[in-house]
Amino acid sequence: MKIGILGSGLMGGKLGQIWASEGHDVTFAYARSRTKLVRLASEAGARAGTITEAVAEADALLLAVHWSRTAEVLAEAGDLDGKIVLNCCIPLDAADRDLVVGRTSSGAEELQKLRPGARWVSAFSTTPSESFFPVHARKGQIEPPHVMIYGDDAGAKEVAFALASDVGFDPQDTGGLRNARYVEPFAMATVELAYVQPGPASWTYRFTKLR
């Protein structure tokens, strides 16, 4: 699969590296410096390109930038009609402390309004990036960690499920995009568990239905 990574930070960088190692054709796009983009692509065995190039060639895109930069990236990306877009952005303020969208809407829903022709699906935002490499290293072991995936497009969800499985997660269908109103605040709780509480930040979760 051809995957365009719109963002070169911890989330996009690590997921792109893993997907490239799994045999996907990955293009990294958007970084504060071209040098960083080229270095990241070289280390991953992937390509570096512009947002326009990544969008044009991709079967699926990952939007992985700070909330404050989503409008800029989408402006360069164009209308995105028919494109599958995995969103892992949480609508955080500049201090990365508080949600700036919530209760009656969500970041995922606001992005959908900006590009209604795109096939949106949200994934990975409830798991710290520090967990990605350890989860991938343990791929195939019993009871892999869960990751919540939600959206209204069944086909886009299938693609997100497959890519999450490539990383080593057990994807969980968490309903429609509207459920982002509840999942995005949960992502804030994971920040407490991963980064504030003692221990490493490579925190994961697994839900259990008791019989």
N, C-alpha and C positions, 0 to 999 in steps of 0.2 A: 504494500500500500504506500502511496505517496502522501507524506504528512508534512504540512507546513507548521512550524513552530513560531507563533507570533509572540516573541518575548524570549529573552536570553538570561533570565534570572534563575533562581534556584529551582523553581517548579518546572519551567520550560526546559531549562538546560538538562536537568536530570532525566526527565521523561523522554526528551529527545534522544539522549545518549542511550537509554535503555531500548527504545524502539529501534534505533539504528542497529544495535547489537542483536536484535531479534529479526533483522533482515529487512526492515522497512526502509524506504527511500525518504530520508529526512532532509528538509531544508530549514535552516535556522534563519529567521528574519527578525529585525528590529532589535537594536541595542544602542546604547549611548555612544559606543565607539565601534567602528568597523573592525578594528584590531581584535576586540573581544569576540565579535561574531565569528571572524575567521578562525581564531584560536579554538573556540568552542566546537565549531564544525570539524576542524582538523582532528581534534581529540576524539570526537565521536565517530569519525569515518563518515561524516555527512557533508552537506553543502551549505554554503552561506549565500544568501540572496536578499533581494529586496522584498518588501511585503507584497508588492504587485506580482513579483515572480512566484513567490510562495503560494499566493492565492490562486494564480492561474493554473499551476501545475498540480495542486493538491487534491487528493481524494477526501482528505479530512484535514481540518485545521485545529490547532490548540491555541486558544487565547489565554496567555499567561503573563499579564502585565499588572502593575499596580492600578487600582481603580482610577486613579487620577489621570492615567494615560490611555484608558480605553477609547475615549472619543478620538484622540489623535490617531491611534492605530486603526480604528474603524474607518476614519476619514480616508486614510491611505489605502485601506483594503477594498473600498468600493462597496457596491450593494450586496455582495455575497450571496446573491440569489441562487438557491439550489445547493449551496455548499454546506457540508456538515461541519459544525463548529463546536468543539468541546470547550466549555468555559470552566476555568478553575479560579476565576477572579471573585474575591469577596469585596463588597462595597465598603471599604474602610476609609477613614479620614487620613489626613496627611501624617498623623502621629501613629497610625496603625493601631488605634486603641478602641475607636467606636465605629459602629455601623452608621453609614449615612443614608441608607435606605432600609426600610423595614416596616413591619406590622401590616400595612395595607398593600405593600408591593415588595419587591426584592431586587437585588442586583441583576439576577438572571432575567427577570421579567422586563427590567428597564433596557437591558441590552437587546432583548427580542424586539422591543418597540423601535429601537434605533435601526435594526436590520431585520424587518419582518419576513423577508424572503429567505433568510438563512435557516438552516435546519439545526436549531440549537439543542444542546444537551449539556448538562452540568455534571462534572466529575472531578474527583481528586481534591476538592477544596477542603475536605474534612480530615485530611491526613497530612501531617507535616512532610515537607520534602525530604527531611532527614531519614524518613523511613523507606524511601523508594529503592535505594540500592540494597539495603538489608532484605527487603521483601523480595526483590528480584533474585538475590543470592539464595533465598530459601524456596524459590519457585518449585512447585511439585510436591512439597511436603504436606502432611496432613493438616487440615483445618487452617488454610491460609487466612490472613486478615481480610475483613470486609472493606469495601469502599462503596459509598452511596452514590448512585447515578440516577438522575431524574431529568425528565423532559417529556414533551408531547409528541415527538416524532419517533415512531417505533423503529424505523430503519436507522436513524441516527443513534438511538440507544443501543442497537445491536453492534454497531461499529465501536461505540464507547465500551461496551461490555468486552468485546474482543481485545481491544487495546489495554484495558485494565487487566485482563487475564494474562496478556503478554508480560505485563510487569510482575505478575504473581499474586494479584489480588483476587478475591472472590467477590465479583460485583453484585450489588444488591439493588434491585429495582425499587426506587424510592418514590415512585409515582410521577405525576406531572410536574411541569415547570413551576407551577404555583406553589408547590411544596418547598421551593427555595426560601419562602418566607420563614420556614421553620428550620431548614437545614443550615442556612447561613448563620443564624445565631448559634447553632450547635458547633459550627466551625470555630466560633469564638471560645467555646468551652474547651475545645481541643488545644487551643493556644495555652490555656492555663495548665492543662495536663501535660503538655509536651515541654513547654518552655519555662513555666514558673515552678512547678512541683519538682522535687529532687529527681535526679536520674537523667539519662540521655533523652534527647529530643526525638529519637526515632520511635515515636509512640504510634501504636496501631490499635484497632478495636475489632471485636468480633461479637455480633449479637447471637443470642441463643434462644430458641423457642423451646420452652420446657413442656414436656408431655405429662 
